[in-house]
Every structure is written in structure tokens, then in C-alpha cells.
Amino acid sequence: MSYLVLARKWRPKQFTSVVAQEHVTRTLENAITQNRVASAYLFTGPRGVGKTTMARLLAKAVNCEQGPTTTPCDQCSNCQEITAGRSIDVIEIDGASNRGIDEVRNIRDNARFAPAASLKKIYIIDEVHMLTEPAFNALLKILEEPPAHVLFIFATTEIHKVPATILSRCQRFDFRRVPIGEIVGQLKMICQNEGVQAEEAALYLIAKRAEGSMRDSQSLLDQVISYCGERVTKAEVSKLLGLIEQDLFFECTDAASDRDAAKAIALCEKIHSSGIHLGEFFERLAEHLSYILTARVTQSTTHLVGLENYAERFSAAAHAMNELELMRCVQIVTEAQARLARASNPRILLEMALLKMVHAETNESPHSGSGMRSGGAPAANLTKPASAASSVNPSISAAEVTIVESVSAPRHEGVSVIPQVNPKLAPATQSAPSVAATGGLFNSNLLTRVQGVPVVKAREAALPLAGQIADEEAAFKTIQQTWLKIVEQVKAEKISLGAFL
């Protein structure tokens, strides 16, 4: 007899054997007990979580010779034929290869005939979202008013592609991803029955790689047993699946918390020479940082399922970096992962990502506009006193200029704040001349002294510089009355500036 893979050998044969889908099994069992079985069901969810298995279980429960019953006997001819997939009254159809209107018309025409040896004629259409629009339209009428002996069960991984007209005629059940702990428990049971000794840490690695899919975990276990034999260890599983050791991620976060750029460059060389796939590295590093962030926020390590041996190291890493720095590091890693497909030199991308993590506290934080520094403390008042002008040019007096930085304006890397003259500055002392007394706001000599750079002067002054204004309100009204004339004169010299005015 040919070998039967674990995913098929250990497929649940009763509702009670289904893992992590209690909300579905309970509803279906109650419907069978209360004689409230609907005419159409729609099962949706990720791959490998039991959609097709549940459809077969429902078919057995309805067509069992002892039923309808919530516990099919698995001994009668109907149960055995449905389990083997050869029942003439339970028709399984692949929606991807039978997606046209002609196939659906055949279903509609054959559904009129009574079942041969069962209570119901059941159509199980897998990947139903692959049907064409005309095929869905052909299915509508029979779904709305089906014969009493017909039951439709649809399964799909992409529920958003199923028309609303189909959804409204079905009872929908959303299948969930299987938690890692329940996958590990199922794998333990399989290993015990198959006579395989497996380390629990190795099973956690398999369950984590499966990403919530029970079928994927069983297929991986099949592969691991073929490689390791009757004793499965964590080291061999890591080697077979090409998993990255957790210590490498701790080295990355240690380099970031220690601000050690040299160590980051050395790590880049180590990662590159090891042949690690950078896409997987960035994905796992972001997950590692997420674990650290969760440990810091919750002050707990209970979320480290399968990583309990590293609990102390995660706690130490959580205390070495604050929340904003960790968020910034996650942002750096995810951005690098997104840019990886377009990078001509992935190694440089890796180097830049690790160096940015090292200098995460100097980069823009995720909440730069909220007035918070990367360390989590409120930002200091960024308005510098007038004495700060002496750092630009020592000859400038405090009353002549103040350096102002806007707190509300976003800060960007590599952009310097340009010193500006404070137009509202009033003379503070008798010896300190005011802005107006020194030639007005646009005094080129003052601007040169403030900025420390030469300023190109106009060839000739179009208008005399303003002196002391006795009546500001009257001067403002005069400007308003002559504004159009001023604009016209400016347009005669420079159209763009006149348009701006």
C-alpha cells in the first residue's frame, strides 16, 4: 500500500476532532440536532484551517445511515465512501478548473434528480471565488429556491471576491487561524502515535513556520521526520527549514541599544556571508522588535510562546531601549523590507537599516509632531534666546536679532534651521538700537551679520528705507490705497513677483 501523508492520515473524522474551530462545529452540531440544516453554507478563512474537512464532516453527518447525526458512525457505506471521496451523492468540485457557465449549468440540471443512496445530494465547491460572473449568475436561482434534497457547501480563501448576491443566500462561517499552542498539541499527538520522539522546541518551530495552518504544519512534520528519522531535534529542524537563530536578532538589538556602529557593520558582513535571505531576515527582525516592544509595554513575557528560554534576554532588551526608539526601529526594518525588491544592492540596504537602528534616537521619531523627543520626555522649548546669535557672529548685539526655531514645524534629517530676524523686536536699552533704527527689517548689513554669509545687494533702491513711523495706522491705510498702483509698478519690472503680490 502506498504511503499516506500525515495531513490526510490525520484528517479529523468527527466534529470533536476539529481544532480551534469550536464556533463552527457547535453551530453545525446544533443545526443537525434541531433539524435546522440550511440549504447552502459558505466556509471562508486562511488555507489549511479545516474548511474542506468541515464540509466533508457535514456531508457525513447528514448522509450517515444512522443520521442525520452529530457523530457519524464511519462504518456504513455512505460514511466510508464520503471519507474516501468516491460517493456519487457527494460531489466535490474544484472552482478553479470548473469555473465556467457550462459547468454550473450541468450542476443546476443534475441537482434536480434525487440522490441515489443518501438523504441529500451535496455539492462541495472549493475555491468558489474562482467562478466567473456568468457562472455565479447561473447559480443564483437554484441557491434561492433549491430542491429539498440538495445541499450546497462552498469554500473560499478570498471571500471579498464572492458576489453579495451569493453571500446573501448562504450561511457564512469564518474559520480562524489555529493558535501555535494547539498546533503543537496536535503535532505531539501525531508524533506519539507515529512512534517519533520530538523535542517540544522543535515542534514550536514547525508550528511557527506554519503560520496558523494545521495542514502546513503536518506537511512540515512529514518533511522533518523524513530528514531526522525517529528523533526530531530543534537544531536539525532549524537546519532543515533554514531558520535564523534567535541569537542573531539579539545581536542586532544589542548593537542598536549600545549605539555600536562597528558592531552593526560586522553583523551585516556576518548575515551576508551566511547566505541568509534578507526578506526573511527583515520579517523576523521586525517580529523580534515587536516582542521586545510588547515586553516593555506590558512588563511581561507571557506572549513569548515557544521562546520562554529567551525571556530574560527579552526583558533586558526591553529595558535597554524606550518605546519610541523601538517603534522607530520597527519602522526602519519594515521600510527596508518594502524596498528590498527594488534594491539593486541588497547588502547596502541591510547596512543602512542596521546603522539607522544604531542611530534611532537621533532620527525622526514616529511622533515627531507631538512635541515629544525620542526618549519619551517632552521636547524642550526650541526658541533660543537672543544671546544665541553670538554663536553665528559675536559682534551682533542681543537686541539686534534673535534666533527662532518653530516647534510646530516638522524636523527633517539634513535640514538646518536658518537664522531669522525677529521683526517684533523692540529696543531694550538706550545703547541697543532697534531694528527700524538700524535700517529696517531688510537691512542687508544686519542680515549679513546674522547669517554670516554675503548678501547680494540691489543695484539701486527702488524705494527709500522706512524710518520711524509715528502713525502706523495712517501708514497702513496709505499702503492699502496705493496697493494696486504698487503692484502694477512691480509687474512692469517683474511679472512673477507682481503676480505673487
Secondary structure, DSSP 8 states (H G I E B T S, - for coil): -----HHHHT---SGGG--S-HHHHHHHHHHHHTT---SEEEEE-STTSSHHHHHHHHHHHHH-TT-S-SS--S-SHHHHHHHHT--SSEEEEETTTS-SHHHHHHHHHHTTS--SSSS-EEEEEETGGGS-HHHHHHHHHHHHS--TTEEEEEEES-GGGS-HHHHTTSEEEE-----HHHHHHHHHHHHHHHT-EE-HHHHHHHHHHHTT-HHHHHHHHHHHHHHHTTEE-HHHHHHHHT---HHHHHHHHHHHHHT-HHHHHHHHHHHHHTT--HHHHHHHHHHHHHHHHHHHHHT--TT-TT-GGGHHHHHHHHHHS-HHHHHHHHHHHHHHHHHGGG-S-HHHHHHHHHHHHHTGGGS--TTGGGTB-TTSSB-------GGGGGGT-TTS-TTT------SSS---TT--------TT----SSSS--TTTTT-TT-HHHHHHHHSS-----SS-SS------S-HHHHHHHHHHTHHHHHHHHHHH-HHHHHH-
